[in-house]
Amino acid sequence: MKRIAPLLLLILACGGESPGPVPTTASEVARAPLAQPPPADQAARIVSESAEFSDYQFTRAAFTLPMQESAMTAEVKAFSRALAKAGWIGIDGAGHVVLTEKAKKDRRFLLRPNGFLDIVPIAKKEFIGVQAVHVNPEGQPLVDFRWKWVANEIGALAGDRYSGEQFAIATLLWDGSQWSVLRITPKP
């Protein structure tokens, strides 16, 4: 059984075909050829169309606002003032957030029974491009890429929360027939 697992990994890495003689030692398995990483244009398509990119930092596309001003941080208070100025909310004399008719008619404003307002989405991600495709010491292809947030009219009220390009690294996985994204992490 100990010899079968490395062999299966090797066969998958080689595209599903037997690579020749069966490696029997760890050093033979380590020297076995792996699938070549995809070129940058293919890597861009793989990453930009992946569920992992869609899910990456998805919570930043929303904003949660306490319905009581006394529970707000400085950042949240600044955003609530911008929302009030734009006509989405009001704050009554007791410090309670009040939705305007404009917000009540907009499905992005979700009032929860626990005293919080979720506003989602207020931005979406846009893939910009691949900077490099390289291989880490373990032999996994890595895709360094750039992306940015594109704020909608509500997200634009959040100050510089969505400004600037972002950088991340996608780790790819070969399943024997195609590449997919294993995970995405922020680029240090």
N, C-alpha and C positions, 0 to 999 in steps of 0.2 A: 504494500500500500504506500510505503514511503517513497518508492520509486515512481509510482503512477502519478501522483499529484504534480511533481515537477515536469513530468512528461506531458501531461495534459496542458499545463501552462505553456510549455514550449510549443506544442502543436497549435494552441490558440494564437500565440504570438507570431507564428509563422504563417498565419492565414488559413489554418485548418488542414494543411497538408503535412504529411510526415516529413520532417527535415532530413531524414536519412537515418544513420545509425542512432540507436537510442542512447542518450547520455545516461550514465549510471552514477556519476559522482556530482557533488555540489559544484566543483570547479568546471566540469563539463557543461552542466546546466547554465552556469554563469557565463560561459563563453559562447553559448548558442546564439544564433542570430535572432534579433527581434524585428518586428515589423517597423519599417521606416516611418518616421512621423510624416503627417500630411504636409503639403506645401502651404504657405501662408494664406493663399486665397481659399483653399479648402478648409483650413483651420478656422478662418473667419466665419465661414458658413456654418461649420459644426458648432462653434461657440455661440454665435449670434442667434441661431435657431434652437438652441438647447433649452430644455426646461430648467436647467441649472442657472442659466443666465437670467431667465425670466424670474426665478425665485431669489436670485442673489440680491440681498439687501432690500427685499420687497417691502419690509416694514417702514423703510424711509419714504415710501410713496404715500404714506398716510400721516395724519396728525391727530393726536388725541388731546382734547381740550376738556379740563374739568369744568363743570357747569357752575362752580363757585369760584369767584375771583381769588379768594383767600387761599385756595389750594394750588394756585398757578405759580410756576417758577418765573423768573424774569424773562426768559426766552418765550414762554407761553403767553405771558402778559403782553409782550410786544406783538406777537402774532394776533392775539385777540383784539388788540387795539386796531391793527391793520384790517382785520375782518370786519370790525365795527365801522371803521371809516369807509370800507367798500360796500357797506349795506348788507352784510351777511348775518351779523349778529348785533345784539344790543346788550348793555349791561345795566340792570336796573339799580335803583338806589341802595338795595341791600347787597349788591355785589354778585347777583345771580346773572348768568348768561341767559339771554333770551334769543331764540331764533326768530329772524324776520320771516316774512312771507316768502321772500326770495329763497332763503335757505330751506324753508319747509317744503318748497316745491322741487328742490334739487335733491336727487337721489344720492348724491355724494355725502350728504349730511345725515349721519346715522346716530340718532339719540338713543343711548343705552339706558336701561332702567337703573343702573348703578350710579348715575350722576355724572357720566362722561359722554362727550360728543366725539365720535370718530368722523373724520373728514377724509374720504378716500375715493378715488385717487386724487392726489394733488400734483403728481409728477409721473413721468414714465422714463424708462431707460432707453438710451439710444447707443447702439454699438458704433464706435468710430473706426477702429481698425486694429490689425495685428501689428505689434512692434517686432516680435521675434518668435520663432518656433525653435525650441532647443530640447535637449534631453537631460533629465536630472541624473545624479549618480546611480540611482536604482534602475535607470533605463526607461523611465516614464516620460513621454513627450509632454512638455509644458508649453503653453501658449501665453505669451505676455501680450496683453491687449489694452486698448484705451476705450473708454465709454464715458457718457455724460448723462446727467439728468436733464429732462426737458419738462419744465414746470408748466402747468396750466394756469389759468387766471387766478386761481386760489393759491396755488403753490408759489406764484410770483410774489405773493404778499409775505412770504416767509423769509424775506431778506436774502442772505447769501447761502441759505441752506442747500440750494441746488446749483451753485455756481462752480465753474471750473471742471476740467477734465478729471476723470477718475482712472486709476490704473489697477489692474487685477491680473491674476495668473490662473489659467484653466489647466487642470491636469487631465490628460486624455487617457482613454482606456480602449484598447483594441479587443473586440469580442470574437475575433476570428474572421469576420467579414466586413466590419465597418468600425469607424472611430466614433466614440461618444465622449461626453464630458463626465468625468468622475466627480470633480468638485471644482469650485472657484473660490479663491482666497484673495484678500487684498494684497497688492504688491507693496512690499516694504519700501 
